Amino acid sequence: MVKITKESALEYHLGNRPGKIEVKPTKPYHTQTDLSLAYSPGVAFPCLEIQQNPNDVYKYTDKGNLVAVISNGTAVLGLGDIGAMSGKPVMEGKGLLFKIYGGIDVFDIEVAEKDPEKFCEAVEKIAPTFGGINLEDIKAPECFYIEERLKKTLDIPVMHDDQHGTAIISAAGLKNALEVAGKDIAKVKIVVNGAGAAAISCTKLYVALGAKVENIVMLDSKGVITADRPNLTPQKKLFATTRTDVHTLEEAVKGADVFVGLSKGNVLSQDMIRSMADQPIVFALANPVPEISYEDAMASRPDVLMSTGRSDYPNQINNV
């Protein structure tokens, strides 16, 4: 597999023209008649039809096949809060993936607003343009509120891809890996490093598939999330452990069957993997730098089942 370099990535994005997506017309536009139909006076007729019957917007416009990929840039990949404009290449990339895999058109919308109320107001005001909203790279816990509110106030589908897309594909990967390892999801010990939107939603789905909450240890930037820790968010309380013998990642992974990393790069060591149970499953999904590199994980022990979120290594787990 070709390894991605900074130089090749920048050249790809620069290319013949900057960026990865463009807008193209879908109707004829070569004659004066075409232009009169496309704009004035012809365009008035579908406008009036839509005014009489709002659902006709799906007949006469691209609304039904147009998704907004919207972000405020507060949790971009594994890069963190780099800002709305800096996250634009990611949003364009998601637009490209929607198009090539689903034939779905995308406008990427970067909103320079961190206040969840104001962010929601901005999305609500532009929602008539779109047939669906794909929220992207918004930090927790604000992302939970934003998604819940927009689902209530809008009449189009709303999805937070970092939560649901990642949960679906990582759960599929976990089921496959457990089958390869010959392990029962109801019995395995799972360590989840990270407690953001993706980590919470992934772990919820693992539990829905049969994992036991008492067999799960979740960590955030402060260490193991324990039930006696004060000021836990409602989401973190779901997976706060009652164990008192684990405080660090090193302690948590000893004897664990599964490590799921949705955090930051280079926090899992080879010795930590060696301390795990037989045929350990390691999902190092931080992007672009995994919690442990593919090479280091594979060199740590011969029976490890290793996945990353990167497309230039085997066993990619990515929310696309």
Backbone torsions as a table, in degrees:
resi	resn	phi	psi	omega
1	MET	NA	138.2	-177.6
2	VAL	-72.3	126.7	177.6
3	LYS	-81.0	137.1	-175.4
4	ILE	-87.0	127.8	177.1
5	THR	-108.4	161.8	176.7
6	LYS	-58.5	-43.0	-176.5
7	GLU	-64.5	-44.9	-178.7
8	SER	-67.8	-35.7	179.3
9	ALA	-67.3	-44.2	179.8
10	LEU	-66.2	-39.6	178.6
11	GLU	-64.8	-38.8	177.9
12	TYR	-60.3	-45.4	-177.7
13	HIS	-72.8	-27.4	177.5
14	LEU	-79.3	-59.7	173.6
15	GLY	46.1	-145.3	179.9
16	ASN	-74.5	-28.4	175.3
17	ARG	-148.8	147.5	-176.4
18	PRO	-62.2	145.6	174.9
19	GLY	88.3	-178.7	-173.1
20	LYS	-120.7	-10.2	-175.6
21	ILE	-134.0	160.1	177.0
22	GLU	-149.5	169.1	178.0
23	VAL	-107.5	132.6	179.0
24	LYS	-127.6	142.9	177.3
25	PRO	-71.3	150.3	179.9
26	THR	-109.7	-3.1	-179.1
27	LYS	-121.0	159.8	178.1
28	PRO	-59.4	146.7	-177.2
29	TYR	-147.3	20.1	-171.8
30	HIS	-89.9	-19.8	-176.6
31	THR	-116.0	167.4	177.9
32	GLN	-63.6	-36.5	177.5
33	THR	-62.8	-43.3	177.2
34	ASP	-56.1	-46.6	-177.9
35	LEU	-67.9	-32.9	177.7
36	SER	-69.4	-32.4	175.5
37	LEU	-74.2	-39.6	-176.2
38	ALA	-70.9	-35.2	-177.6
39	TYR	-127.2	-130.4	-175.7
40	SER	-83.4	133.7	8.9
41	PRO	-96.2	-9.2	-169.5
42	GLY	-61.9	-33.5	-174.6
43	VAL	-64.9	-19.2	-179.0
44	ALA	-63.4	-32.1	-174.5
45	PHE	-67.7	-48.4	174.8
46	PRO	-64.4	-30.9	176.4
47	CYS	-59.2	-45.3	-178.8
48	LEU	-69.4	-35.4	176.4
49	GLU	-62.7	-42.0	179.8
50	ILE	-67.9	-35.9	177.3
51	GLN	-61.8	-39.3	179.5
52	GLN	-74.9	-36.9	-178.4
53	ASN	-138.1	96.6	-174.7
54	PRO	-53.4	-32.2	-179.6
55	ASN	-66.7	-15.4	176.8
56	ASP	-67.4	-10.8	175.1
57	VAL	-59.9	-28.4	178.7
58	TYR	-78.0	-18.1	177.3
59	LYS	-84.4	-38.6	-168.0
60	TYR	-109.0	-2.7	178.9
61	THR	-134.7	176.5	-179.1
62	ASP	-87.3	7.2	-176.0
63	LYS	-49.6	-43.9	-174.9
64	GLY	-68.3	-15.9	178.9
65	ASN	-120.1	22.1	-176.2
66	LEU	-120.8	120.4	-179.8
67	VAL	-112.9	139.9	172.7
68	ALA	-94.4	120.3	170.4
69	VAL	-94.9	106.7	-168.1
70	ILE	-117.0	132.9	178.9
71	SER	-146.1	155.6	168.9
72	ASN	-109.5	6.0	173.3
73	GLY	71.4	23.2	-176.5
74	THR	-89.5	-10.0	179.0
75	ALA	-151.7	66.3	-173.3
76	VAL	-86.9	119.1	-178.5
77	LEU	46.7	-131.5	173.5
78	GLY	-101.8	17.5	-174.5
79	LEU	-91.1	-14.7	176.7
80	GLY	84.9	-150.3	-176.2
81	ASP	-84.0	85.7	-178.7
82	ILE	-102.0	-0.8	176.5
83	GLY	97.4	157.2	-175.0
84	ALA	-61.1	-47.4	-175.9
85	MET	-68.0	-38.2	179.9
86	SER	-66.4	-25.3	178.7
87	GLY	-83.3	-4.5	-175.6
88	LYS	-57.2	-40.6	177.8
89	PRO	-57.6	-34.0	177.7
90	VAL	-67.4	-43.6	-178.4
91	MET	-66.5	-39.3	174.1
92	GLU	-62.2	-39.6	178.9
93	GLY	-62.6	-41.6	177.5
94	LYS	-65.2	-36.2	175.4
95	GLY	-61.2	-41.3	177.7
96	LEU	-62.1	-42.2	-178.9
97	LEU	-67.1	-40.7	175.1
98	PHE	-55.8	-43.2	-175.0
99	LYS	-70.8	-48.1	-172.9
100	ILE	-76.1	-29.3	-178.0
101	TYR	-96.5	-24.8	-176.3
102	GLY	-126.7	-3.8	-176.9
103	GLY	67.0	21.6	-175.9
104	ILE	-98.8	132.5	177.5
105	ASP	-80.5	148.1	-177.9
106	VAL	-137.4	137.3	160.1
107	PHE	-105.6	124.4	174.2
108	ASP	-86.3	130.8	-175.2
109	ILE	-122.7	114.7	177.3
110	GLU	-103.7	115.9	-174.5
111	VAL	-107.1	117.1	-179.3
112	ALA	-82.4	71.2	-177.6
113	GLU	-153.0	119.2	180.0
114	LYS	-94.8	-21.3	179.3
115	ASP	-70.3	120.9	-174.9
116	PRO	-60.6	-35.8	179.2
117	GLU	-63.9	-49.0	-178.6
118	LYS	-68.1	-35.0	177.1
119	PHE	-62.5	-46.8	178.6
120	CYS	-60.6	-41.5	179.2
121	GLU	-60.5	-40.3	179.2
122	ALA	-64.3	-43.4	-179.8
123	VAL	-66.6	-42.4	-179.7
124	GLU	-60.5	-35.3	-177.3
125	LYS	-73.7	-28.8	-179.7
126	ILE	-97.8	-4.1	-175.1
127	ALA	-58.0	-31.9	179.8
128	PRO	-57.2	-21.3	179.2
129	THR	-68.2	-28.1	-162.1
130	PHE	-115.2	158.8	173.2
131	GLY	-95.4	-11.2	179.0
132	GLY	-165.6	155.5	179.6
133	ILE	-118.9	123.8	174.7
134	ASN	-111.2	101.8	177.6
135	LEU	-75.7	140.3	-171.5
136	GLU	-143.4	135.5	168.2
137	ASP	53.5	50.5	174.7
138	ILE	-113.4	130.6	-171.3
139	LYS	-72.0	155.8	172.8
140	ALA	-84.1	152.2	2.1
141	PRO	-88.5	-1.3	-176.8
142	GLU	-57.2	-34.8	-176.6
143	CYS	-61.3	-32.5	-180.0
144	PHE	-65.8	-46.3	179.3
145	TYR	-64.0	-44.8	-177.1
146	ILE	-59.4	-47.0	-178.7
147	GLU	-64.7	-45.3	-178.4
148	GLU	-61.5	-42.7	-179.2
149	ARG	-66.1	-47.2	-176.5
150	LEU	-65.5	-32.8	176.1
151	LYS	-64.2	-31.1	179.6
152	LYS	-80.2	-36.6	-171.5
153	THR	-92.5	-17.9	-176.9
154	LEU	-107.0	153.3	179.7
155	ASP	-103.8	21.4	175.6
156	ILE	-125.5	159.3	-179.3
157	PRO	-62.8	141.1	177.0
158	VAL	-128.3	129.1	-179.4
159	MET	-136.8	136.5	171.9
160	HIS	-100.1	104.9	-169.6
161	ASP	-63.5	-35.6	-179.1
162	ASP	-62.1	-31.5	174.9
163	GLN	-80.3	-64.9	-164.6
164	HIS	-81.5	-39.9	178.1
165	GLY	-63.3	-46.2	179.4
166	THR	-64.8	-40.8	-179.1
167	ALA	-61.6	-45.4	-176.8
168	ILE	-62.7	-49.0	-174.4
169	ILE	-75.1	-33.8	178.6
170	SER	-71.9	-33.6	176.6
171	ALA	-66.3	-39.2	175.8
172	ALA	-62.8	-42.9	177.8
173	GLY	-62.8	-40.1	-180.0
174	LEU	-65.1	-43.3	177.8
175	LYS	-58.7	-43.9	179.9
176	ASN	-64.8	-45.3	-178.1
177	ALA	-63.7	-40.0	177.8
178	LEU	-64.5	-35.0	177.0
179	GLU	-66.4	-42.6	178.4
180	VAL	-62.6	-41.4	-177.6
181	ALA	-80.6	-10.4	-178.8
182	GLY	69.2	37.5	-177.0
183	LYS	-115.8	153.0	-178.0
184	ASP	-96.2	125.5	-178.0
185	ILE	-60.5	-26.4	-179.5
186	ALA	-75.8	-13.1	-175.9
187	LYS	-113.6	-17.4	-174.0
188	VAL	-73.2	148.8	174.9
189	LYS	-94.7	125.3	-172.9
190	ILE	-117.8	132.2	173.5
191	VAL	-112.8	124.4	178.7
192	VAL	-112.7	112.7	179.6
193	ASN	-96.6	107.5	-172.7
194	GLY	126.9	144.9	-179.2
195	ALA	-140.6	30.6	176.8
196	GLY	-87.6	-162.3	-175.6
197	ALA	-58.9	-47.9	-177.5
198	ALA	-65.1	-45.2	-177.1
199	ALA	-62.4	-44.7	-179.7
200	ILE	-62.3	-46.8	-177.0
201	SER	-69.7	-38.6	176.2
202	CYS	-59.5	-47.2	-176.1
203	THR	-66.8	-36.8	175.0
204	LYS	-58.5	-41.9	-178.3
205	LEU	-71.5	-36.1	175.7
206	TYR	-58.9	-41.8	179.4
207	VAL	-65.7	-39.5	178.1
208	ALA	-62.7	-27.7	179.7
209	LEU	-87.0	-5.1	175.0
210	GLY	127.0	-7.8	176.9
211	ALA	-65.6	147.0	-178.5
212	LYS	-96.4	131.3	-179.1
213	VAL	-56.6	-37.3	-178.4
214	GLU	-68.2	-14.7	177.9
215	ASN	-96.8	8.6	-175.8
216	ILE	-113.4	132.9	171.6
217	VAL	-119.7	124.7	-179.9
218	MET	-114.4	141.0	179.0
219	LEU	-123.1	146.8	169.6
220	ASP	-119.2	-163.7	-175.6
221	SER	-66.2	-15.9	179.9
222	LYS	-94.5	-5.7	-178.3
223	GLY	116.4	-159.3	-178.6
224	VAL	-61.9	134.1	178.0
225	ILE	-84.1	110.5	-177.7
226	THR	-107.5	154.5	-174.9
227	ALA	-64.6	-23.9	-178.0
228	ASP	-91.1	3.3	178.9
229	ARG	-75.5	133.5	-178.9
230	PRO	-77.1	158.4	171.8
231	ASN	62.1	36.1	175.8
232	LEU	-76.1	143.0	173.3
233	THR	-70.2	158.7	177.3
234	PRO	-56.2	-34.4	-179.3
235	GLN	-68.3	-42.0	-179.6
236	LYS	-70.6	-32.0	179.4
237	LYS	-59.6	-30.5	-179.3
238	LEU	-57.8	-32.2	-173.5
239	PHE	-122.7	22.5	175.4
240	ALA	-73.5	127.0	-176.6
241	THR	-86.1	150.7	175.0
242	THR	-91.2	-3.9	178.4
243	ARG	-65.3	142.9	179.6
244	THR	-114.1	2.2	-175.4
245	ASP	-98.3	-0.5	-178.8
246	VAL	-127.1	133.4	179.7
247	HIS	-132.0	-28.7	-175.8
248	THR	-116.7	167.1	176.5
249	LEU	-62.7	-40.5	-180.0
250	GLU	-58.6	-42.1	178.7
251	GLU	-71.4	-36.5	-175.3
252	ALA	-68.2	-37.0	-173.0
253	VAL	-80.9	-12.2	179.5
254	LYS	-60.2	120.1	178.9
255	GLY	78.2	1.0	-179.4
256	ALA	-74.3	148.9	177.2
257	ASP	-88.9	-30.9	-172.6
258	VAL	-134.3	133.3	168.7
259	PHE	-117.4	125.5	174.9
260	VAL	-119.0	115.2	-179.7
261	GLY	-103.7	119.0	175.5
262	LEU	-132.0	57.1	-168.3
263	SER	-135.7	-101.7	-179.0
264	LYS	-146.2	167.6	-172.4
265	GLY	-72.2	151.6	168.6
266	ASN	60.1	44.1	176.2
267	VAL	-110.8	-10.8	179.9
268	LEU	-108.4	128.6	-177.8
269	SER	-101.2	165.9	175.8
270	GLN	-62.3	-39.5	178.7
271	ASP	-62.4	-36.0	177.3
272	MET	-63.7	-42.0	178.0
273	ILE	-65.1	-38.4	179.1
274	ARG	-64.3	-24.8	-178.9
275	SER	-83.8	-5.7	-178.7
276	MET	-78.5	173.4	-179.1
277	ALA	-68.9	173.0	176.3
278	ASP	-58.2	147.1	-178.8
279	GLN	46.3	59.1	-178.3
280	PRO	-69.8	145.4	178.0
281	ILE	-105.1	121.2	-176.9
282	VAL	-121.9	113.4	174.2
283	PHE	-108.0	96.3	179.6
284	ALA	-97.2	90.3	-165.1
285	LEU	-102.2	2.4	174.9
286	ALA	-60.6	140.8	-177.4
287	ASN	-129.6	139.2	2.4
288	PRO	-85.9	-9.5	-179.2
289	VAL	-105.6	114.0	-179.2
290	PRO	-67.0	164.8	177.5
291	GLU	-59.6	-31.0	169.6
292	ILE	-145.6	143.2	-178.0
293	SER	-68.6	153.8	178.5
294	TYR	-57.2	-42.9	-177.5
295	GLU	-63.9	-45.2	-178.7
296	ASP	-66.6	-39.6	179.6
297	ALA	-64.5	-45.5	-178.7
298	MET	-66.2	-28.9	179.6
299	ALA	-81.6	-12.9	-174.2
300	SER	-72.9	-36.5	179.1
301	ARG	-165.5	151.5	-172.4
302	PRO	-75.8	-16.9	-172.9
303	ASP	-103.2	11.7	-178.2
304	VAL	-75.7	139.5	172.5
305	LEU	-104.0	111.1	-165.7
306	MET	-117.3	132.3	175.2
307	SER	-134.9	150.5	172.1
308	THR	-128.4	178.4	175.0
309	GLY	-93.1	4.6	-174.7
310	ARG	-94.9	144.9	-179.0
311	SER	-84.3	-7.2	179.2
312	ASP	-98.3	16.5	171.3
313	TYR	-132.9	158.4	177.9
314	PRO	-63.9	161.1	173.7
315	ASN	59.3	45.9	179.7
316	GLN	-67.7	134.4	171.2
317	ILE	-116.5	108.3	-175.4
318	ASN	-141.5	144.1	-170.4
319	ASN	-70.1	-4.6	175.6
320	VAL	-65.2	NA	NA
